Amino acid sequence: MRYSARSILALDVSPFGRSLSLIPATRALRASFPQAYLGVAAHIGTCEVLQAQRLVDMAIPLGVVKLPATGPDAIKRGWTIMRQARGYSFELILDFSPRLETQLISRIVLGVPVLSPGRLPGAIGRLFEFGGVRPGGSSALTDYSSVLRQLNVEIQDERIEVLTPSEEDEMFEKRLYSSGSRGGEMVVLLYAANPESSRGWPVAAFGEIATRLANNFSARIVIADEPYDNALTRSLGGWLPSGAIKLVQPRASEVFAAIARATVVITDEAVIAQIASELSTPAIEIRDSLTTMRSSPSHRIVTGSSRGRVSVQEVFDVACEMIQENRSRSLFQRS
């Protein structure tokens, strides 16, 4: 079937990290359909980024999306999509993370043709997903590429390419100064994909690594919540060393400015580690053995059979190596 693609709604009910793949996806759409009216319905932080980069004409923020995306939150999101999308004459919907409510709204309520990822059928696909494997390939962009190929669109550039406005950089520097920083100290940013999930690195481990780096290297610890959420800072509570900076319910641009300023980023979110690498900030990613995304030379990976099995000592040892490498490089550059 041939689609005119004069007006397209990109629909993605998935968490912030995964939904950032909409950036290279919409970039590819823009290149292929420069005259099309392009809307997006996604995590509120992702909508912020897409609008800041002027990749979409309109956005429907779906709030903070967590998995499993079911229950009252799913109903609320479905109502938001239906109410706002009905005001536009979309001819095609790209459902990058199809769920029952998104398929019903798209096909029945809006009555619009829908393209979804090619998935393994029935119980086989669910078995893979239960084990943490996304069927159809190892890249985080697999589902996005699967949808776009149905429009003969290819993602040529997988980079996120976030922008950090100078005013955000200045605001973060002021935040450092007000916390007692006078320059020259290490800044370690901690970011958890979903601290309430058993699949992530434990909150206690984030607290312990923060304390050890602060005590051993006098590092300034920055705890960044997922954009517009407060789960990590709320969960850590009293685990944090004195002087730690909490980015509570931050804008996406605040998180990116903190990543750009950090000496090291420690995270269990692959896309945040990718962004750090793109911003030339060394990153340590805590990863399970099923994840197979690529990394860069400044992006170190600590792997366990699950993220919960990665010890604080393993992460601390890698952090020490990276800090030593950075200090040696700085001394060489000054000599």
C-alpha positions in Angstrom: 0.0 0.0 0.0 1.3 3.5 -0.9 0.9 6.2 1.7 0.7 9.9 0.8 2.3 10.8 4.2 1.1 14.4 4.0 0.3 14.4 7.7 1.8 11.9 10.1 1.5 11.2 13.9 4.4 9.5 15.5 3.1 7.6 18.5 5.4 6.2 21.2 4.2 5.1 24.6 7.5 4.1 26.0 9.9 5.4 28.8 12.1 8.4 28.2 15.4 6.5 27.4 13.9 4.3 24.7 11.7 7.0 23.3 14.7 9.2 22.6 15.1 7.0 19.5 12.3 9.1 18.1 15.0 11.8 17.4 16.9 9.9 14.7 13.6 8.5 13.5 11.9 11.9 13.0 15.1 13.2 11.6 14.9 10.5 8.9 11.2 11.3 8.3 11.9 15.0 7.9 14.5 14.2 5.3 12.2 11.9 3.3 9.0 13.9 3.7 10.1 17.6 4.2 6.6 18.9 3.4 4.6 16.6 5.7 2.9 17.9 8.8 4.6 15.8 11.6 3.1 15.4 15.1 4.3 13.3 18.0 2.7 11.8 21.1 5.4 10.6 23.5 7.0 11.0 26.9 6.9 14.7 28.0 10.7 14.9 28.1 11.0 13.5 24.6 8.4 15.9 23.3 10.5 18.7 24.8 13.6 17.6 22.9 11.8 17.1 19.6 10.2 20.6 19.8 13.5 22.2 20.9 15.2 20.7 17.8 12.2 21.8 15.6 11.8 18.2 14.3 8.0 18.2 14.8 5.1 20.6 14.1 3.1 19.7 17.1 3.5 17.5 20.2 1.1 15.7 22.6 3.1 15.2 25.9 2.0 12.0 27.6 3.6 12.7 31.0 6.2 10.4 32.6 5.8 7.0 31.0 6.9 3.9 33.0 6.6 0.2 32.2 4.3 -1.6 32.4 2.2 1.1 30.9 -1.1 -0.2 32.0 -4.0 0.6 34.3 -5.3 4.1 35.1 -2.1 5.7 33.6 -2.8 3.9 30.3 -6.4 5.1 30.2 -5.3 8.7 30.9 -2.7 8.6 28.2 -5.2 7.1 25.7 -7.7 9.8 26.5 -5.0 12.5 26.0 -4.1 11.0 22.6 -7.7 10.7 21.4 -8.7 14.2 22.6 -5.8 16.1 21.1 -5.2 14.1 18.0 -8.8 14.4 16.9 -8.2 18.1 16.3 -5.8 17.3 13.5 -6.4 15.5 10.2 -3.7 12.9 10.4 -3.6 10.5 7.5 -1.1 8.1 8.9 -0.1 6.9 12.4 3.3 5.4 13.2 2.9 3.4 16.4 6.4 2.6 17.5 5.4 0.9 20.8 1.9 -0.6 20.1 -0.4 -1.3 22.9 -4.1 -2.2 23.1 -5.2 1.3 23.8 -3.0 2.9 21.1 -4.2 0.4 18.5 -7.9 0.9 19.4 -7.6 4.7 19.3 -5.7 4.8 16.1 -7.7 2.2 14.1 -11.2 2.6 15.5 -11.6 6.0 17.1 -9.5 8.0 14.7 -9.9 5.6 11.8 -6.4 6.2 10.4 -4.1 3.6 8.8 -1.4 2.5 11.3 2.1 1.2 10.8 3.6 -0.8 13.7 6.9 -2.8 14.2 7.2 -6.2 12.7 7.1 -8.6 15.7 7.4 -12.3 16.3 3.9 -13.7 16.6 2.0 -14.5 19.7 3.6 -16.5 22.5 7.0 -16.6 20.9 7.3 -12.8 20.9 6.0 -12.5 24.4 8.6 -15.1 25.6 11.4 -13.1 24.1 10.1 -9.8 25.6 9.7 -11.4 29.0 13.4 -12.4 28.9 14.4 -8.8 28.1 15.2 -9.4 24.4 13.6 -7.1 21.8 12.7 -9.4 18.9 14.0 -8.6 15.4 17.5 -7.3 16.3 19.9 -6.0 18.9 19.7 -2.3 18.3 17.5 0.0 20.3 16.3 1.4 17.0 15.0 -2.0 15.7 11.3 -1.2 16.2 11.7 2.4 14.8 13.6 1.1 11.7 11.0 -1.6 11.2 8.2 1.0 11.0 10.1 3.5 8.8 11.1 0.8 6.3 7.4 0.3 5.6 7.6 3.9 4.2 10.9 3.2 2.4 12.7 5.4 5.0 16.0 4.4 6.4 17.7 5.8 9.6 21.1 6.8 8.3 22.4 8.5 11.5 21.6 6.8 14.8 23.1 9.6 16.9 20.8 11.4 19.3 22.6 14.8 18.9 21.0 16.6 21.8 21.7 20.4 22.1 22.7 22.1 25.4 21.7 25.8 25.2 24.3 28.1 26.8 21.7 29.4 29.3 21.2 25.8 30.6 25.0 25.5 31.0 25.1 28.7 32.9 22.2 27.7 35.2 24.0 24.4 36.0 27.2 26.2 36.8 25.3 28.5 39.2 23.8 25.4 40.8 27.3 24.0 41.3 28.5 27.3 42.8 25.6 27.5 45.2 26.3 24.0 46.4 29.8 25.0 47.5 31.8 24.1 44.4 34.6 26.6 43.5 35.8 24.8 40.4 38.5 22.1 39.8 36.6 19.3 41.5 35.2 16.2 39.8 31.5 16.1 39.0 29.9 12.6 39.0 26.4 12.4 37.5 24.3 9.4 38.5 21.2 8.5 36.5 18.9 5.5 36.8 16.5 4.5 34.0 13.8 3.3 36.5 14.8 3.0 40.2 11.5 1.4 41.0 12.2 -1.6 38.6 13.9 -4.8 39.7 15.7 -4.8 36.3 17.7 -1.7 37.1 20.8 -1.3 39.2 19.7 -1.1 42.8 19.1 2.3 44.4 21.3 1.3 47.4 24.2 0.6 44.9 23.8 4.2 43.5 23.9 5.5 47.0 27.0 3.5 47.9 29.0 4.5 44.7 28.1 8.1 45.4 29.5 7.9 48.9 32.6 6.1 47.9 33.5 8.6 45.1 32.7 11.6 47.3 34.9 10.2 50.1 37.8 9.0 48.0 38.0 11.7 45.3 36.1 14.6 46.9 33.8 14.4 43.9 30.7 16.5 43.7 27.8 14.1 43.3 24.8 15.1 41.0 21.7 12.9 41.1 19.5 13.4 38.0 16.0 12.2 37.9 14.4 11.2 34.6 12.9 14.3 33.1 9.8 15.5 35.0 10.0 12.6 37.5 11.4 12.3 41.1 11.7 8.6 41.6 15.5 8.4 42.0 16.0 11.4 44.3 13.1 10.3 46.4 14.4 6.7 46.6 17.9 7.7 47.5 16.9 10.0 50.4 19.5 9.8 53.1 22.0 7.7 51.0 23.6 10.7 49.5 26.8 12.4 50.8 26.7 16.0 51.9 26.9 18.6 49.2 25.2 16.3 46.6 23.0 18.1 44.0 19.6 16.8 43.3 18.0 17.5 39.9 14.4 16.8 40.9 11.8 16.6 38.1 14.2 18.3 35.7 13.6 19.4 32.2 15.4 17.2 29.6 17.7 20.1 28.8 18.8 20.4 32.4 19.8 16.7 32.4 21.8 17.2 29.2 23.6 20.2 30.5 24.6 18.3 33.6 25.8 15.4 31.5 27.9 17.8 29.4 29.5 19.3 32.5 30.1 16.0 34.3 33.5 14.4 34.7 32.0 10.9 34.6 28.4 9.7 34.1 27.3 6.5 35.8 24.0 5.0 34.6 22.0 1.9 33.9 20.3 3.6 30.9 22.1 2.8 27.6 20.8 5.9 25.7 22.0 8.2 28.5 25.5 6.6 28.2 25.2 7.2 24.4 24.4 10.9 24.9 27.3 11.3 27.3 29.6 9.8 24.7 28.2 12.1 22.0 28.9 15.1 24.4 32.5 13.8 25.0 31.7 12.9 28.6 33.2 9.6 29.9 30.4 7.2 30.9 30.0 4.0 32.8 27.0 1.9 31.8 25.7 -0.9 34.0 24.3 -3.4 31.6 22.8 -6.9 31.6 24.2 -9.6 29.4 21.2 -9.5 27.0 21.8 -5.9 25.9 24.0 -5.6 22.8 24.0 -1.9 21.9 27.2 -0.5 20.6 29.5 1.6 22.8 32.2 4.2 22.1 35.8 4.5 23.4 34.7 6.9 26.2 31.8 4.6 27.1 32.8 1.8 29.5 30.4 -1.1 30.2 30.1 -3.2 33.3 28.1 -6.3 32.6 26.3 -8.9 34.7 23.7 -11.6 34.0 21.4 -8.9 35.4 22.1 -5.3 36.4 21.4 -6.2 40.0 24.3 -8.6 39.9 26.9 -5.9 39.1 28.7 -5.1 42.3 29.5 -1.6 43.5 33.2 -2.6 43.6 33.2 -3.4 39.9 31.8 0.0 39.1 34.1 1.7 41.5 37.2 0.0 40.0 36.2 1.2 36.5 35.5 4.7 37.8 38.9 4.8 39.4 40.5 3.8 36.1 38.6 6.4 34.1 39.4 9.1 36.6 43.1 8.2 36.5 43.1 8.2 32.7 41.4 11.7 32.7 43.9 13.1 35.2 46.9 11.7 33.3 45.5 13.1 30.0 45.0 16.5 31.7 48.6 16.6 33.0 50.0 15.6 29.6 48.0 18.4 27.9 49.3 21.0 30.4 53.0 19.9 30.1 
